Amino acid sequence: MKILIILPNWLGDAVMATPAIELLGTYYPSARFTFVGSHVSIEALKYHPKCERAVVDDTKKAKNRIKATYELAKKLGSFDMAISFRNQIHSSLLLKLTGSFFCVAKKSWHSMFLLSHTPSIKTDKHLSKQYAELAMINTDEWNKITPKLHLYIEPEKFGKPTLGINAGATYGSAKRWYPERFAQVAVEFSDRYDIVIFGGPNEVEMADEIESHLKSLHVTNYTNLAGKTNIKELCSLIGGCSLFVTNDSGPMHVAAAYDVPTVSIFGPTKHTETSQWMNKKSSIVRHDMECAPCMRRECPLGHHECMKSITAAEVIEAVKELNP
């Protein structure tokens, strides 16, 4: 059975879609997946054993995106089932243009107009369950059990216990706790763990600031990998960590896929929707505030109290409680 899956664009969302993909693979034992998505989502998920084709969707860069979408659809061909985890008009159009009969996407004005199956998915549950409900349309499999996150990239084997620090969050500055406070956490545990600082190409400055604080406090057992890893390496390295301290971010969900004990710092986002899915060793540090969750990329009030009010001492205590 040939199944086309349009993946979410963001790394974290793509990882949160993996339970839905596992359900599809179980429910349709003969399934052969074609993944279409951003470079990031494809690089993380293309190692699935049922994936026979993985295509990066570059239509957004085209001068005429509709034409580029048509050309991509014809290149892909038709499928027994086609599903989009993106709620976006060009994704609905891509499904339609493949000529696949059974096309599924969340209900919207464009999906209703273009596709055969457009269920209303309530957002009062974790995003992994929302994706699972969408994938398991016309069944109740998603409601029985939504499995764990799963990545098919082998985790790194570090020689010593390792604490991963992730100060970045691609979505925006409002989701980011402060480098100097991440550094304080790293210093507290540097006598028991080697430190690995993670970050994407646009987060090198934050990682360098953490490194600068560690140097000033004479901590030497750290490695700064910000901007130096590809997606496969990032997943593997996070998967090998003994502990992980992070903002709400893609790497946070990667850690959950490997059951890495994790302390996650939440400010402007909905922890009920995007916290780590089914990681038993997971702890959230957050403060209830009238203005949160605002879901904004930058603090609309300019004070960033949802993050500013969280102290290094709170996060250190959360790590000790999680992994005494």
C-alpha positions as CSV (number, residue, x, y, z in Angstrom):
1,M,0.0,0.0,0.0
2,K,1.5,3.3,-1.1
3,I,1.0,6.1,1.4
4,L,2.1,9.7,0.8
5,I,2.8,11.7,4.0
6,I,3.4,15.4,3.9
7,L,5.4,16.1,7.1
8,P,5.2,19.2,9.3
9,N,7.9,21.8,8.6
10,W,9.4,22.1,12.1
11,L,11.7,19.5,13.6
12,G,9.7,19.2,16.8
13,D,6.3,18.9,15.0
14,A,7.8,16.3,12.6
15,V,9.0,14.2,15.6
16,M,5.6,14.6,17.3
17,A,4.0,13.1,14.1
18,T,6.0,9.9,14.4
19,P,3.4,8.2,16.6
20,A,0.8,8.7,13.8
21,I,3.3,7.3,11.3
22,E,3.9,4.3,13.5
23,L,0.1,3.7,13.8
24,L,-0.2,3.9,10.0
25,G,2.6,1.3,9.6
26,T,1.0,-1.0,12.1
27,Y,-2.6,-0.6,10.7
28,Y,-1.4,-1.1,7.1
29,P,1.4,-3.8,7.4
30,S,2.2,-3.6,3.7
31,A,2.6,0.2,3.8
32,R,5.3,1.9,1.8
33,F,5.8,5.5,2.7
34,T,6.8,8.5,0.6
35,F,7.7,11.5,2.8
36,V,7.5,15.0,1.5
37,G,8.6,17.9,3.8
38,S,11.2,20.5,4.7
39,H,14.9,19.7,4.7
40,V,14.8,19.4,8.5
41,S,11.8,17.1,8.7
42,I,13.0,14.8,5.9
43,E,16.5,14.5,7.4
44,A,15.1,13.4,10.7
45,L,12.4,11.0,9.4
46,K,13.8,9.5,6.2
47,Y,15.4,6.6,8.0
48,H,12.0,5.0,8.8
49,P,12.2,1.3,7.5
50,K,8.9,1.7,5.6
51,C,10.1,4.9,3.9
52,E,10.9,4.1,0.2
53,R,11.2,7.7,-0.9
54,A,11.9,11.1,0.8
55,V,11.5,14.3,-1.1
56,V,12.3,17.9,0.1
57,D,9.5,20.3,-0.8
58,D,11.2,23.4,-2.3
59,T,8.1,24.7,-4.0
60,K,8.1,27.8,-1.7
61,K,11.3,29.0,-3.4
62,A,9.8,28.8,-6.9
63,K,8.7,31.9,-8.8
64,N,5.3,30.3,-9.4
65,R,4.5,28.1,-6.5
66,I,1.3,26.7,-7.9
67,K,3.2,25.5,-11.1
68,A,6.0,24.1,-8.9
69,T,3.4,22.2,-6.8
70,Y,1.8,20.8,-9.9
71,E,5.2,19.6,-11.2
72,L,6.0,18.0,-7.8
73,A,2.6,16.2,-7.7
74,K,3.2,14.7,-11.2
75,K,6.7,13.7,-10.2
76,L,5.3,11.9,-7.1
77,G,2.4,10.2,-8.9
78,S,-0.7,8.8,-7.2
79,F,-1.1,6.9,-4.0
80,D,-3.5,4.6,-2.2
81,M,-3.7,7.1,0.6
82,A,-2.3,10.6,0.9
83,I,-2.2,12.6,4.1
84,S,-1.0,16.0,5.1
85,F,0.1,17.0,8.6
86,R,0.4,20.6,7.4
87,N,-2.7,22.8,7.5
88,Q,-1.6,24.8,4.4
89,I,-3.3,25.4,1.1
90,H,-0.3,24.3,-1.1
91,S,-0.2,21.0,0.8
92,S,-3.8,20.4,0.2
93,L,-3.3,21.3,-3.5
94,L,-0.3,18.9,-3.7
95,L,-2.5,16.0,-2.4
96,K,-5.2,16.9,-4.9
97,L,-2.9,17.1,-7.8
98,T,-1.3,13.7,-7.2
99,G,-4.7,12.2,-8.3
100,S,-4.9,10.1,-5.2
101,F,-8.5,9.2,-4.4
102,F,-8.2,9.0,-0.6
103,C,-6.7,12.3,0.6
104,V,-6.7,13.4,4.2
105,A,-6.0,16.7,5.9
106,K,-7.4,18.7,8.9
107,K,-10.6,20.5,8.1
108,S,-10.0,24.0,6.6
109,W,-11.6,26.0,3.8
110,H,-9.0,24.8,1.3
111,S,-8.9,21.1,2.4
112,M,-12.7,20.9,2.3
113,F,-12.7,22.3,-1.2
114,L,-9.9,20.1,-2.5
115,L,-9.8,16.8,-0.6
116,S,-11.9,13.7,0.1
117,H,-11.5,13.5,3.9
118,T,-11.3,16.5,6.1
119,P,-12.0,15.6,9.8
120,S,-12.4,18.3,12.4
121,I,-9.6,17.7,14.9
122,K,-10.0,19.4,18.3
123,T,-6.9,21.1,19.7
124,D,-7.7,20.2,23.3
125,K,-5.2,17.4,23.3
126,H,-1.5,16.9,22.7
127,L,-0.3,17.5,19.2
128,S,0.9,13.9,18.9
129,K,-2.7,12.7,19.6
130,Q,-4.1,15.3,17.1
131,Y,-1.8,13.9,14.4
132,A,-2.7,10.3,15.3
133,E,-6.4,11.1,15.1
134,L,-5.9,12.6,11.6
135,A,-3.9,9.6,10.4
136,M,-6.3,7.0,11.8
137,I,-9.4,8.6,10.3
138,N,-12.5,6.3,10.2
139,T,-10.9,4.1,13.0
140,D,-10.5,4.4,16.7
141,E,-7.0,3.2,16.8
142,W,-5.6,6.6,17.8
143,N,-7.9,6.7,20.9
144,K,-6.8,3.2,22.1
145,I,-3.1,4.1,22.4
146,T,-1.0,6.7,20.7
147,P,2.5,5.2,20.8
148,K,5.8,6.9,21.8
149,L,7.8,9.2,19.6
150,H,10.2,7.2,17.5
151,L,13.3,8.1,15.4
152,Y,15.3,5.5,13.5
153,I,18.7,7.2,14.0
154,E,21.2,5.3,16.3
155,P,22.0,7.3,19.5
156,E,25.6,8.3,20.1
157,K,27.5,6.3,22.8
158,F,29.4,8.8,25.0
159,G,32.2,7.5,27.1
160,K,31.0,9.5,30.2
161,P,27.7,10.7,31.6
162,T,26.7,13.7,29.5
163,L,24.4,16.7,30.1
164,G,23.0,18.3,27.0
165,I,22.2,22.0,27.0
166,N,19.9,23.5,24.4
167,A,19.3,27.3,24.8
168,G,17.8,27.8,21.3
169,A,14.2,27.6,20.0
170,T,13.8,28.3,16.3
171,Y,10.2,29.6,16.6
172,G,11.3,32.9,18.2
173,S,13.0,34.7,21.1
174,A,9.9,34.4,23.4
175,K,10.6,30.7,23.9
176,R,14.2,31.2,24.9
177,W,15.4,31.1,28.5
178,Y,18.7,33.0,29.1
179,P,22.2,31.7,28.2
180,E,23.7,32.8,31.6
181,R,21.1,30.8,33.4
182,F,21.7,27.7,31.3
183,A,25.4,28.2,32.1
184,Q,24.6,28.2,35.9
185,V,22.8,24.9,35.5
186,A,25.7,23.4,33.5
187,V,28.2,24.5,36.1
188,E,26.1,22.9,38.9
189,F,26.4,19.5,37.3
190,S,29.8,19.8,35.6
191,D,31.5,17.7,38.3
192,R,29.2,14.7,37.4
193,Y,28.6,15.2,33.7
194,D,30.5,16.3,30.6
195,I,28.6,19.2,29.0
196,V,27.5,19.4,25.4
197,I,26.0,22.7,24.2
198,F,23.6,22.3,21.3
199,G,22.2,24.9,18.8
200,G,21.4,25.5,15.2
201,P,23.2,27.8,12.8
202,N,21.3,30.8,14.0
203,E,21.9,30.0,17.7
204,V,25.7,30.0,17.7
205,E,25.8,33.4,19.5
206,M,23.7,32.1,22.5
207,A,25.9,28.9,22.7
208,D,29.0,31.0,22.6
209,E,27.7,33.1,25.5
210,I,27.1,29.9,27.5
211,E,30.7,28.8,26.7
212,S,32.0,32.2,27.8
213,H,30.3,31.8,31.2
214,L,31.7,28.3,31.6
215,K,35.2,29.5,30.8
216,S,34.9,32.3,33.3
217,L,34.0,29.8,36.0
218,H,36.9,27.5,35.0
219,V,34.7,24.7,33.6
220,T,36.6,22.8,30.9
221,N,34.7,19.6,30.3
222,Y,32.3,20.9,27.7
223,T,31.9,20.8,23.9
224,N,30.1,23.5,22.0
225,L,28.5,21.9,19.0
226,A,26.2,24.8,18.0
227,G,26.0,25.2,14.3
228,K,28.3,22.2,13.8
229,T,25.9,19.3,13.3
230,N,23.6,18.2,10.6
231,I,20.1,16.9,11.6
232,K,21.2,13.2,11.8
233,E,24.1,14.1,14.0
234,L,22.0,16.3,16.2
235,C,19.5,13.5,16.8
236,S,22.2,10.9,17.5
237,L,24.1,13.2,19.9
238,I,20.9,14.2,21.8
239,G,19.9,10.5,21.9
240,G,23.1,9.7,23.7
241,C,22.8,12.2,26.5
242,S,22.3,11.2,30.1
243,L,20.4,14.4,30.8
244,F,18.9,17.2,28.8
245,V,18.0,20.8,29.7
246,T,16.1,22.7,27.1
247,N,13.6,25.2,26.0
248,D,10.4,24.1,24.3
249,S,12.0,23.2,20.9
250,G,12.6,20.6,18.3
251,P,15.6,19.1,20.2
252,M,13.3,18.7,23.2
253,H,11.1,16.3,21.2
254,V,14.2,14.5,19.9
255,A,15.3,13.9,23.5
256,A,11.8,12.5,24.2
257,A,12.1,10.1,21.3
258,Y,15.1,8.6,23.0
259,D,13.7,8.7,26.5
260,V,16.4,11.0,27.7
261,P,15.7,12.4,31.2
262,T,14.7,16.0,30.4
263,V,13.9,19.3,32.1
264,S,12.0,21.5,29.7
265,I,11.5,25.3,30.3
266,F,8.2,26.6,29.1
267,G,7.0,30.2,28.8
268,P,4.7,31.5,26.0
269,T,3.7,28.1,24.6
270,K,1.1,25.5,25.6
271,H,2.8,22.7,27.6
272,T,-0.4,20.7,27.4
273,E,-0.1,20.6,23.6
274,T,3.7,20.5,22.9
275,S,5.4,19.0,26.0
276,Q,7.4,15.8,25.7
277,W,5.1,13.0,24.6
278,M,5.3,9.8,26.8
279,N,8.8,10.5,28.2
280,K,8.5,9.1,31.8
281,K,11.5,11.0,32.9
282,S,10.4,14.4,31.9
283,S,9.9,17.5,34.0
284,I,8.5,21.0,33.1
285,V,9.5,24.3,34.7
286,R,7.0,27.0,34.1
287,H,5.1,29.8,35.9
288,D,1.3,30.4,35.6
289,M,0.8,33.9,34.3
290,E,-2.2,35.9,33.0
291,C,-0.5,36.7,29.8
292,A,0.7,33.1,29.1
293,P,0.5,31.2,26.9
294,C,0.5,34.0,24.3
295,M,1.9,31.8,21.5
296,R,3.9,34.8,20.2
297,R,7.4,34.7,18.6
298,E,8.4,37.7,20.7
299,C,6.9,39.0,24.0
300,P,4.1,41.3,23.0
301,L,4.3,43.1,26.3
302,G,8.0,43.6,26.2
303,H,8.7,42.2,29.7
304,H,9.2,38.4,29.0
305,E,8.3,37.6,32.6
306,C,7.2,34.1,31.7
307,M,10.8,33.3,31.2
308,K,12.6,36.0,33.2
309,S,10.9,34.9,36.4
310,I,12.2,31.3,36.1
311,T,15.5,31.1,38.1
312,A,18.5,28.8,37.6
313,A,17.9,27.5,41.1
314,E,14.4,26.2,40.0
315,V,15.8,24.4,37.0
316,I,18.7,23.0,39.0
317,E,16.2,21.6,41.6
318,A,14.1,20.1,38.8
319,V,17.1,18.3,37.4
320,K,18.0,16.9,40.9
321,E,14.4,15.7,41.5
322,L,14.3,14.1,38.0
323,N,17.7,12.4,38.4
324,P,18.7,12.4,42.0
